């Protein structure tokens, strides 16, 4: 049986021990149609052109025969660049020849902020890239459905989990408006979790390595994965062997990915995005930027410490029935802690599935953080408003570019010491951040209150 046949068979397979349903049930099909339609319509009309412009530069460099790091323009580790190379190949087949151009009428965009540009990418180019994000969103939705169905044996929860992901405005906006590739890293992370739970340790290591090299956040999970392998297999004496299989998957994958850079001496360039962002902050003499730079480092150190702490908790566990609950609890809190340094909305894509799993499997109270995160990130992701209409106005004639630029002028002019764009963005980020803090409160709130009340009682007793 081929891989495709096994995949189709798995979609149709029913779990005999539960009330679960096959993935392609009527409700899911309707949700898929609605979600795809929303992505295509919104994606056609709205594009945050800054990131798309950079992907266009990279693809242009690839088309000219240069490597990822031979010309300035690509600052990430190689996996996303390889996918852009594949995208360039498909664009050539589809006849996408216009990437974008520098538009005089859009010069005012340069004055908004550093993350706006007057080099506007064409809708055809934008949509070809967004289709990749759409497919990734759909696969992530399936993995969320599969994991919830496997954990809870509840068809309603599995379908709801898929709907929360695939119809969430900020999930749609991240790929179809912003055009960032975080959803692909989430896909690989969830595949790593699925393979880990199914004892496919080499493949799990491969996926975690790829997820980390796509966006470095999943790398914080490695201690948790190691502890899970040791705990699950310690009774039959195979823990060390299986751990070695996992680590081989991680190391060999990283070596293969970086081999071209090792050979041409550009390995340092592969980490420019991380090193430059940190140096930009800590390199400043004073001000908010310097504080933010050091805060990011402190938060990431804290995330490592929390990951290790939860990993030790998993390793000490002797009850196999609790392994999954401990695993998803650890992944949730580690992700929430690493995002205590205020993340961009698209980064929160990694946290969102774990909040959904926690709400469905661990504690219903996580629905409040889930709602807050959905609202806040959606506002933040769509805060650009009229600035995201420039591409469709410039190339299609469906909207008048001068009219759109006039609206943008009013949307970005000072208002109450800021601008509508910044105020809406800050409101979204604030709600998003409260949602992340709410995750921490649901997990630790009762313990904190118990400690406070216990201390208060001791003080009262001492006074008496």
C-alpha distance (Angstrom), angle and dihedral (degrees) to the residues before:
residue distance angle dihedral
X1 . . .
X2 3.81 . .
X3 3.81 124.8 .
X4 3.82 91.1 -104.9
X5 3.81 91.4 50.9
X6 3.81 91.4 49.6
X7 3.81 90.6 48.3
X8 3.82 93.1 50.6
X9 3.80 89.6 45.5
X10 3.80 91.2 52.4
X11 3.80 90.6 53.5
X12 3.79 90.5 55.4
X13 3.79 96.2 40.9
X14 3.80 117.5 110.7
X15 3.79 124.3 -151.3
X16 3.80 105.8 -120.7
X17 3.79 92.3 -156.8
X18 3.78 97.2 55.3
X19 3.77 145.9 40.0
X20 3.82 91.1 -107.3
X21 3.77 121.9 135.9
X22 3.80 133.4 -146.4
X23 3.79 113.4 -87.1
X24 3.80 96.0 -114.4
X25 3.79 96.5 61.9
X26 3.81 120.4 143.0
X27 3.82 94.4 -96.7
X28 3.79 93.4 50.8
X29 3.81 91.9 47.7
X30 3.81 90.1 53.8
X31 3.81 90.7 48.1
X32 3.81 90.6 49.7
X33 3.81 92.2 51.0
X34 3.82 92.5 48.6
X35 3.81 92.7 45.1
X36 3.80 94.2 48.3
X37 3.82 91.9 46.5
X38 3.82 90.9 50.8
X39 3.81 91.4 50.0
X40 3.79 94.1 48.2
X41 3.82 95.1 46.5
X42 3.80 97.0 41.5
X43 3.80 91.8 39.7
X44 3.80 92.6 53.1
X45 3.79 94.7 51.4
X46 3.82 101.1 34.4
X47 3.81 129.2 51.4
X48 3.77 129.9 158.4
X49 3.77 92.8 -142.9
X50 3.83 99.4 -162.6
X51 3.81 97.1 79.5
X52 3.80 92.6 34.1
X53 3.80 88.6 54.5
X54 3.81 89.9 56.1
X55 3.81 92.6 48.5
X56 3.80 87.2 50.9
X57 3.82 90.9 53.5
X58 3.81 90.8 50.8
X59 3.80 93.3 48.5
X60 3.80 90.1 46.7
X61 3.81 89.4 52.4
X62 3.82 90.8 48.7
X63 3.81 91.3 49.0
X64 3.80 89.5 53.0
X65 3.81 89.9 58.8
X66 3.80 98.7 -104.7
X67 3.80 127.3 134.2
X68 3.79 122.5 -113.5
X69 3.78 94.5 -93.0
X70 3.80 102.3 28.6
X71 3.80 92.3 91.7
X72 3.79 128.2 34.2
X73 3.79 114.4 -96.8
X74 3.80 109.6 74.2
X75 3.82 117.7 81.4
X76 3.81 105.0 161.9
X77 3.79 132.9 87.1
X78 3.83 113.6 -82.4
X79 3.88 106.0 -94.6
X80 3.81 96.0 77.0
X81 3.78 89.4 45.2
X82 3.80 90.3 53.6
X83 3.80 89.5 51.7
X84 3.80 89.5 50.0
X85 3.80 87.5 52.6
X86 3.80 88.7 53.7
X87 3.79 88.8 46.8
X88 3.81 89.8 52.8
X89 3.80 88.9 54.1
X90 3.81 92.7 52.1
X91 3.80 92.5 44.5
X92 3.78 88.2 55.4
X93 3.82 89.8 52.6
X94 3.82 91.8 46.8
X95 3.80 91.9 48.6
X96 3.81 96.5 -116.1
X97 3.79 99.3 159.6
X98 3.82 103.4 154.0
X99 3.79 113.9 73.9
X100 3.80 98.2 169.9
X101 3.78 145.2 -74.7
X102 3.78 143.1 -130.7
X103 3.81 106.3 -97.1
X104 3.78 122.2 -155.0
X105 3.81 90.9 -156.7
X106 3.81 89.7 59.3
X107 3.83 97.3 51.1
X108 3.83 89.9 111.0
X109 3.81 87.7 68.8
X110 3.80 88.7 72.4
X111 3.82 90.2 64.5
X112 3.81 96.3 56.5
X113 3.81 100.2 73.5
X114 3.80 140.0 -49.5
X115 3.81 91.6 -86.2
X116 3.82 94.1 63.5
X117 3.78 126.8 80.0
X118 3.78 139.4 -178.1
X119 3.80 91.2 -138.9
X120 3.80 97.9 100.4
X121 3.79 122.5 -162.0
X122 3.82 119.8 -139.5
X123 3.84 121.4 -106.6
X124 3.82 92.4 -120.3
X125 3.79 91.0 55.6
X126 3.81 91.4 44.0
X127 3.80 94.4 50.2
X128 3.80 93.8 48.3
X129 3.81 89.4 57.6
X130 3.78 93.6 42.1
X131 3.80 90.6 55.7
X132 3.81 87.5 64.9
X133 3.81 89.6 54.4
X134 3.80 90.5 46.5
X135 3.80 91.9 55.4
X136 3.80 90.2 46.9
X137 3.83 91.7 50.3
X138 3.80 89.7 52.2
X139 3.81 93.9 49.8
X140 3.82 90.9 47.5
X141 3.81 88.2 51.0
X142 3.79 89.8 53.0
X143 3.82 91.3 49.5
X144 3.81 90.6 50.0
X145 3.81 89.5 50.2
X146 3.82 91.2 47.5
X147 3.81 95.4 48.0
X148 3.81 94.0 47.3
X149 3.80 91.3 46.5
X150 3.79 90.2 49.5
X151 3.82 93.6 47.3
X152 3.80 101.3 41.1
X153 3.83 106.2 21.5
X154 3.80 85.0 -140.0
X155 3.82 118.4 130.1
X156 3.81 94.2 -164.0
X157 3.79 92.7 54.3
X158 3.81 91.5 46.8
X159 3.80 92.8 51.0
X160 3.82 91.6 44.3
X161 3.80 90.6 51.0
X162 3.79 90.6 52.9
X163 3.82 91.2 47.7
X164 3.81 93.4 48.9
X165 3.78 89.6 55.1
X166 3.78 104.0 36.7
X167 3.81 97.1 42.4
X168 3.81 97.7 37.4
X169 3.84 108.5 121.7
X170 3.80 93.9 -138.4
X171 3.80 92.9 50.5
X172 3.80 88.5 51.1
X173 3.81 92.2 45.7
X174 3.81 95.1 47.8
X175 3.78 93.1 62.4
X176 3.80 102.9 22.1
X177 3.82 100.4 40.7
X178 3.80 109.4 18.3
X179 3.80 92.4 33.7
X180 3.80 96.0 -147.3
X181 3.79 121.9 150.8
X182 3.83 100.6 -134.5
X183 3.79 90.0 115.0
X184 3.82 89.2 65.8
X185 3.80 90.6 54.6
X186 3.81 89.0 49.3
X187 3.81 89.4 51.1
X188 3.79 91.7 53.6
X189 3.82 92.0 44.8
X190 3.80 93.3 53.1
X191 3.81 90.3 46.1
X192 3.80 87.6 53.2
X193 3.82 90.0 52.3
X194 3.82 93.0 47.5
X195 3.80 92.4 48.5
X196 3.81 90.9 46.0
X197 3.80 91.7 54.9
X198 3.81 90.7 46.3
X199 3.84 92.3 53.3
X200 3.81 93.8 -112.3
X201 3.78 93.4 136.0
X202 3.81 102.4 165.4
X203 3.81 91.0 49.6
X204 3.81 90.7 45.2
X205 3.81 89.8 53.7
X206 3.80 90.4 49.2
X207 3.81 91.8 52.3
X208 3.80 95.4 44.9
X209 3.80 90.0 49.6
X210 3.81 91.8 50.2
X211 3.81 91.9 45.5
X212 3.81 90.7 51.7
X213 3.79 93.3 47.2
X214 3.81 89.6 49.4
X215 3.84 91.9 51.8
X216 3.80 119.1 -6.4
X217 3.86 97.0 -133.5
X218 3.85 96.7 88.7
X219 3.81 88.3 58.7
X220 3.81 88.2 78.6
X221 3.82 87.9 68.3
X222 3.80 96.9 65.1
X223 3.82 94.4 94.2
X224 3.80 90.1 50.8
X225 3.80 92.0 50.3
X226 3.81 91.1 48.8
X227 3.81 92.2 49.7
X228 3.81 91.7 48.0
X229 3.82 91.6 52.9
X230 3.82 92.2 48.1
X231 3.81 93.7 46.7
X232 3.79 96.0 45.5
X233 3.81 95.4 48.7
X234 3.79 104.7 32.2
X235 3.81 94.8 97.5
X236 3.82 95.4 58.8
X237 3.80 94.7 42.5
X238 3.82 95.9 -118.0
X239 3.81 97.7 106.0
X240 3.82 97.4 105.1
X241 3.81 93.2 45.1
X242 3.80 92.7 50.2
X243 3.78 92.0 44.3
X244 3.80 88.9 54.2
X245 3.80 89.8 51.7
X246 3.81 89.8 53.3
X247 3.81 93.7 47.6
X248 3.80 91.0 47.5
X249 3.82 88.7 54.6
X250 3.83 90.2 51.4
X251 3.81 96.5 45.1
X252 3.80 99.5 41.2
X253 3.81 91.6 48.4
X254 3.81 92.1 50.6
X255 3.81 90.8 47.6
X256 3.81 93.2 51.1
X257 3.80 92.2 46.4
X258 3.81 93.3 50.4
X259 3.80 97.3 37.9
X260 3.85 94.9 98.4
X261 3.82 90.0 50.5
X262 3.81 91.7 46.9
X263 3.79 89.7 52.8
X264 3.82 96.8 47.3
X265 3.81 96.6 37.8
X266 3.81 98.1 -116.7
X267 3.81 97.5 116.0
X268 3.83 92.1 116.6
X269 3.80 89.7 55.2
X270 3.80 89.0 59.3
X271 3.79 90.5 71.4
X272 3.79 99.5 42.4
X273 3.81 93.5 112.4
X274 3.81 92.2 58.7
X275 3.80 99.4 37.6
X276 3.80 95.7 42.7
X277 3.81 93.5 49.1
X278 3.80 92.1 51.4
X279 3.81 93.8 42.9
X280 3.80 91.2 49.8
X281 3.80 88.7 61.5
X282 3.79 105.0 36.4
X283 3.80 90.6 39.6
X284 3.79 92.7 64.5
X285 3.81 116.5 98.8
X286 3.79 95.8 -137.6
X287 3.75 145.9 -24.8
X288 3.77 137.0 67.8
X289 3.80 92.8 -46.1
X290 3.79 93.4 60.2
X291 3.81 92.4 46.5
X292 3.80 90.2 49.1
X293 3.80 91.6 50.3
X294 3.80 93.3 53.8
X295 3.83 91.4 40.0
X296 3.80 90.1 57.9
X297 3.81 91.5 52.9
X298 3.82 91.9 47.2
X299 3.80 92.5 48.9
X300 3.80 92.6 49.8
X301 3.81 90.8 49.0
X302 3.81 87.9 50.5
X303 3.80 90.2 49.6
X304 3.81 90.2 54.0
X305 3.81 90.3 49.6
X306 3.82 91.9 49.2
X307 3.80 91.0 46.9
X308 3.81 90.5 53.0
X309 3.81 91.9 45.9
X310 3.80 92.8 53.0
X311 3.80 90.3 42.4
X312 3.82 90.3 57.3
X313 3.80 88.5 49.8
X314 3.81 90.2 54.4
X315 3.82 92.4 45.0
X316 3.82 92.0 53.5
X317 3.80 92.0 50.6
X318 3.81 114.7 109.6
X319 3.80 97.5 178.8
X320 3.81 110.3 89.6
X321 3.79 90.1 -164.1
X322 3.80 89.6 66.3
X323 3.80 96.5 48.2
X324 3.81 96.2 92.6
X325 3.80 94.3 45.9
X326 3.80 90.9 49.8
X327 3.81 91.3 46.2
X328 3.80 95.9 53.1
X329 3.80 92.2 40.8
X330 3.81 89.4 54.4
X331 3.81 93.9 46.9
X332 3.81 91.4 48.9
X333 3.79 97.4 49.7
X334 3.81 95.1 41.1
X335 3.80 89.8 53.3
X336 3.80 92.7 45.9
X337 3.82 91.1 50.4
X338 3.82 93.8 50.1
X339 3.81 88.2 53.1
X340 3.80 93.1 53.5
X341 3.79 80.8 96.3
X342 3.84 95.4 76.3
X343 3.80 106.8 -97.5
X344 3.78 130.4 -154.3
X345 3.83 111.7 -105.5
X346 3.80 94.1 -105.4
X347 3.82 90.9 56.1
X348 3.80 89.6 60.8
X349 3.81 88.7 66.3
X350 3.81 86.1 86.6
X351 3.81 92.5 55.2
X352 3.80 97.1 43.8
X353 3.84 99.2 72.6
X354 3.81 91.2 49.6
X355 3.82 90.5 51.4
X356 3.81 88.2 51.5
X357 3.82 91.2 49.6
X358 3.81 91.0 48.3
X359 3.79 92.0 49.6
X360 3.81 92.0 49.3
X361 3.81 99.5 38.4
X362 3.81 112.2 19.3
X363 3.81 113.6 27.9
X364 3.82 132.5 -6.8
X365 3.81 89.9 -145.3
X366 3.80 89.0 77.6
X367 3.80 87.2 78.0
X368 3.82 89.6 84.1
X369 3.84 93.9 56.6
X370 3.80 87.8 42.8
X371 3.81 92.2 56.1
X372 3.81 93.3 44.0
X373 3.79 92.3 49.8
X374 3.81 91.6 48.2
X375 3.82 92.4 50.5
X376 3.80 97.6 41.5
X377 3.79 97.7 45.6
X378 3.80 91.8 44.5
X379 3.81 91.2 54.8
X380 3.80 91.3 45.1
X381 3.80 94.7 46.8
X382 3.80 93.0 49.5
X383 3.82 97.2 38.2
X384 3.80 90.2 106.4
X385 3.80 89.0 75.3
X386 3.82 110.5 163.7
X387 3.82 92.3 12.1
X388 3.81 87.3 71.6
X389 3.82 92.1 58.3
X390 3.81 96.3 66.4
X391 3.81 97.0 93.9
X392 3.80 96.3 52.5
X393 3.81 90.8 43.6
X394 3.81 93.0 49.4
X395 3.79 98.0 48.9
X396 3.82 110.0 25.2
X397 3.79 108.4 38.8
X398 3.81 89.8 -135.3
X399 3.80 86.5 117.7
X400 3.79 128.3 29.0
X401 3.80 109.1 -112.5
X402 3.82 94.5 -149.9
X403 3.81 90.0 51.7
X404 3.80 91.3 49.1
X405 3.81 91.3 49.0
X406 3.80 89.4 50.4
X407 3.78 90.7 53.4
X408 3.80 89.7 47.3
X409 3.80 89.6 52.9
X410 3.81 91.0 57.5
X411 3.81 91.7 41.6
X412 3.80 92.6 54.8
X413 3.84 100.4 36.6
X414 3.83 116.9 110.2
X415 3.81 113.6 -79.7
X416 3.81 123.4 172.7
X417 3.78 89.3 -13.6
X418 3.79 93.6 -47.7
X419 3.82 134.3 40.7
X420 3.82 134.7 -92.5
X421 3.82 88.5 -107.1
X422 3.80 93.2 54.7
X423 3.81 94.7 40.0
X424 3.81 93.3 52.0
X425 3.79 90.5 45.1
X426 3.81 92.0 50.3
X427 3.80 91.8 49.0
X428 3.79 89.6 52.2
X429 3.80 93.4 46.8
X430 3.83 90.9 47.9
X431 3.81 93.0 52.9
X432 3.80 90.4 44.2
X433 3.81 90.4 52.0
X434 3.80 92.3 48.2
X435 3.80 87.0 53.1
X436 3.82 90.7 54.4
X437 3.81 90.9 47.9
X438 3.81 88.4 48.3
X439 3.81 89.2 58.3
X440 3.79 88.1 57.1
X441 3.81 92.1 46.1
X442 3.80 94.3 51.4
X443 3.80 89.1 50.9
X444 3.80 99.6 42.3
X445 3.81 105.7 14.5
X446 3.79 97.7 96.5
X447 3.80 91.1 48.4
X448 3.80 91.3 49.1
X449 3.80 92.4 48.7
X450 3.79 90.9 45.9
X451 3.80 91.4 52.1
X452 3.82 92.1 48.3
X453 3.81 93.7 47.8
X454 3.79 91.8 45.3
X455 3.79 90.8 51.6
X456 3.82 90.9 47.2
X457 3.81 91.4 51.9
X458 3.80 91.2 50.7
X459 3.80 90.5 51.3
X460 3.81 91.2 48.8
X461 3.79 91.0 49.0
X462 3.80 91.0 49.3
X463 3.81 91.2 51.8
X464 3.81 91.5 51.4
